[in-house]
Amino acid sequence: NCVSYDPCFSYELAVIIQNGLERMIKNQEDVFYYITIMNENYQHPEMPKNINKDIIKGIYKFSENKTKGPKVQLMGSGVILREVIEAAHILEKDFNISSTIFSVTSFTEVRRDALEVQRWNMLNPDKAEKKSVLDEIIIDLESPIITATDYMKSFAEQIATFLPNKFISLGTDGFGRSDSREALRDFFEVDRYHIVIAALKALSEKKEIEKSVLLEAIKKYKIVNDKPNPALM
């Protein structure tokens, strides 16, 4: 009965708190909300239209650019969504790669919904199949998906089984460290530049870009590719 969320922007937090108050106070449901926010200062954008329900369901489309060229789908949960947004700008500016950005306010809620729909469809084969929130939101089943969170990689991977796309999860696997947020995200290979590298790697595997583009990006963004795996340190 724990309902957990990782909002990035103020409008997400407002929608989640309102929903929690309605369920816990007004409707007296046997649930409690666990909301993770961070003390990081940044500008908050205006709220896109018609996304209230999707915020509560756990995922919504934040933005999309339609550059003519290879395409990736980027997901971010919590404040690291801002790194995802910057990665999308780099991909468009430096590599002419288009992207769709999704804010995942709750990987847990998305998975719960997908499991519930999967179960219902399995037990009711004589009826029209239901669609999960993933089915409704992720309509591109070809372009690679890159996720970034401030948690372990397995946190985002819990929804991968419900998608046919190439799925790369970036996270902070490894022993806890003390440093600036920027330095830690670089160390754990989950910042904007590593998101770009992951996207280029996925596209090179699909033969949509040359491997040389990936190698050039590793040099350009000074990615240290011979350091120890942070998950093992």
C-alpha positions in Angstrom: 0.0 0.0 0.0 3.0 2.3 -0.4 2.7 4.6 -3.4 6.1 6.1 -4.3 7.0 8.9 -6.6 10.1 10.8 -7.8 8.9 14.1 -9.1 11.3 16.5 -10.9 9.2 19.6 -11.3 6.9 21.6 -9.1 3.8 20.9 -11.1 4.4 17.1 -10.8 4.8 17.5 -7.0 1.6 19.5 -6.8 -0.4 17.0 -8.7 1.0 14.1 -6.7 0.3 15.7 -3.3 -3.3 16.6 -4.4 -3.9 13.0 -5.5 -2.4 11.7 -2.2 -4.6 13.9 -0.1 -7.7 12.9 -2.0 -6.9 9.2 -1.6 -5.7 9.2 2.0 -7.9 11.9 3.6 -11.0 12.3 1.5 -11.5 8.7 0.3 -9.8 7.1 3.4 -8.0 4.6 1.3 -5.5 2.3 3.0 -2.4 3.7 1.3 0.4 6.0 2.1 2.6 8.2 -0.2 6.4 8.2 -0.3 7.7 11.2 -2.3 11.4 11.8 -2.9 12.5 15.3 -3.7 16.0 16.8 -3.6 17.5 20.1 -2.5 18.7 21.2 -5.9 17.9 24.7 -7.2 16.7 25.0 -10.8 14.1 26.6 -13.0 10.8 24.8 -13.4 8.9 24.8 -16.7 5.3 25.4 -17.3 3.1 22.4 -16.9 2.2 20.7 -20.2 -1.5 20.3 -20.9 -3.6 17.2 -20.1 -0.9 15.3 -18.2 -2.4 15.1 -14.7 -3.6 11.5 -15.0 -0.3 10.4 -16.6 1.7 12.0 -13.8 -0.2 9.9 -11.3 0.0 6.8 -13.5 3.8 7.2 -13.4 4.9 8.4 -16.8 4.2 11.2 -19.4 5.7 12.6 -22.5 7.6 15.7 -21.5 8.9 16.9 -24.9 9.8 15.8 -28.4 12.0 17.1 -31.1 11.6 15.9 -34.7 15.0 16.4 -36.2 15.3 14.3 -39.3 17.7 11.5 -38.5 18.1 8.7 -36.0 15.8 8.7 -33.0 16.1 7.7 -29.4 13.7 7.8 -26.4 15.0 9.1 -23.2 13.5 8.6 -19.7 14.4 10.3 -16.5 13.0 10.0 -13.0 13.3 12.7 -10.4 15.8 15.6 -10.6 18.1 13.7 -13.0 15.5 14.4 -15.7 17.3 17.7 -16.1 20.4 15.8 -17.2 18.2 13.8 -19.7 16.9 17.1 -21.1 20.4 18.4 -21.6 21.5 15.1 -23.2 18.6 15.5 -25.7 19.9 19.0 -26.6 23.4 17.6 -27.2 22.1 14.8 -29.3 20.2 17.2 -31.5 22.9 19.9 -31.7 26.0 17.7 -32.1 24.7 14.6 -33.9 21.4 15.6 -35.5 19.6 12.9 -33.5 16.0 13.4 -32.5 14.6 12.3 -29.2 11.4 12.0 -27.2 11.7 12.7 -23.5 9.6 11.0 -20.9 9.3 12.0 -17.2 8.9 8.9 -15.1 7.4 10.0 -11.9 7.1 6.4 -10.6 8.7 3.4 -12.2 7.0 1.4 -9.5 3.5 2.5 -10.4 4.2 1.9 -14.1 5.3 -1.6 -13.3 2.3 -2.3 -11.1 -0.1 -1.1 -13.8 1.7 -3.2 -16.5 1.6 -6.3 -14.3 -2.1 -5.8 -13.5 -3.0 -5.5 -17.2 -0.8 -8.4 -18.1 -2.6 -10.6 -15.6 -6.1 -9.5 -16.7 -5.3 -10.1 -20.4 -3.9 -13.6 -19.5 -7.0 -14.6 -17.6 -9.5 -13.1 -20.0 -8.4 -14.2 -23.5 -12.0 -14.1 -24.7 -12.2 -10.3 -24.1 -10.6 -7.3 -25.8 -7.2 -6.8 -24.4 -6.6 -3.9 -22.1 -3.7 -1.5 -22.5 -1.3 -0.5 -19.8 0.0 3.0 -19.4 3.2 1.9 -21.1 1.2 0.7 -24.1 -0.6 4.1 -24.3 2.5 6.3 -23.8 5.3 4.4 -25.6 3.9 4.1 -29.1 7.4 3.9 -30.8 8.4 0.3 -30.3 11.5 0.5 -32.5 13.7 3.4 -31.2 16.1 2.6 -28.3 15.1 3.6 -24.8 17.7 5.1 -22.5 16.8 5.6 -18.8 18.6 7.6 -16.1 17.9 7.6 -12.4 19.8 8.3 -9.2 19.1 4.7 -8.1 20.5 1.4 -9.0 20.1 0.3 -12.7 17.6 -2.4 -11.7 15.2 0.3 -10.6 14.4 1.4 -14.1 14.9 -2.1 -15.5 11.7 -3.3 -13.8 9.7 -2.0 -16.8 12.0 -3.3 -19.5 10.3 -6.7 -19.8 7.1 -4.9 -21.0 8.8 -3.2 -23.9 10.3 -4.7 -27.1 12.7 -1.8 -27.5 16.5 -1.9 -26.9 16.6 -0.8 -23.3 19.7 0.7 -21.6 19.4 1.7 -17.9 21.9 4.1 -16.3 22.1 4.2 -12.5 24.3 4.7 -9.5 25.2 1.1 -8.7 28.2 1.0 -6.3 29.4 2.0 -2.9 28.0 5.3 -1.5 30.4 8.3 -1.9 30.5 11.9 -0.7 31.0 14.6 -3.3 29.1 17.2 -5.4 26.1 15.9 -7.3 27.8 16.8 -10.6 30.9 14.8 -9.7 29.0 11.8 -8.4 26.9 11.6 -11.6 30.0 11.7 -13.6 31.6 9.0 -11.4 28.6 6.7 -11.6 28.3 7.4 -15.4 24.8 8.7 -15.3 25.3 12.4 -16.3 24.2 14.0 -19.6 27.4 12.9 -21.4 27.0 9.3 -20.4 23.4 9.4 -21.5 24.6 10.7 -24.9 27.1 7.9 -25.1 24.5 5.3 -24.2 22.2 6.7 -26.9 24.9 6.6 -29.5 25.9 3.1 -28.6 22.3 1.9 -29.0 22.1 3.6 -32.4 25.4 2.1 -33.5 24.2 -1.3 -32.7 21.2 -0.7 -34.9 23.5 0.4 -37.7 21.9 3.8 -37.7 25.2 5.6 -37.1 28.8 4.6 -37.6 30.8 3.3 -34.6 33.3 6.1 -35.4 30.6 8.7 -34.2 30.5 6.9 -30.8 34.3 6.9 -30.6 34.5 10.6 -31.4 31.9 11.4 -28.8 33.9 9.5 -26.1 36.9 11.7 -26.9 35.0 14.9 -27.3 33.3 14.6 -23.9 36.4 13.3 -22.2 34.8 10.0 -21.1 37.3 7.9 -19.2 36.8 4.5 -20.7 39.5 2.6 -18.9 38.6 3.5 -15.3 37.3 0.7 -12.9 33.6 -0.1 -13.0 32.0 2.1 -10.3 29.6 -0.7 -9.4 32.6 -2.7 -8.2 34.4 0.0 -6.3 
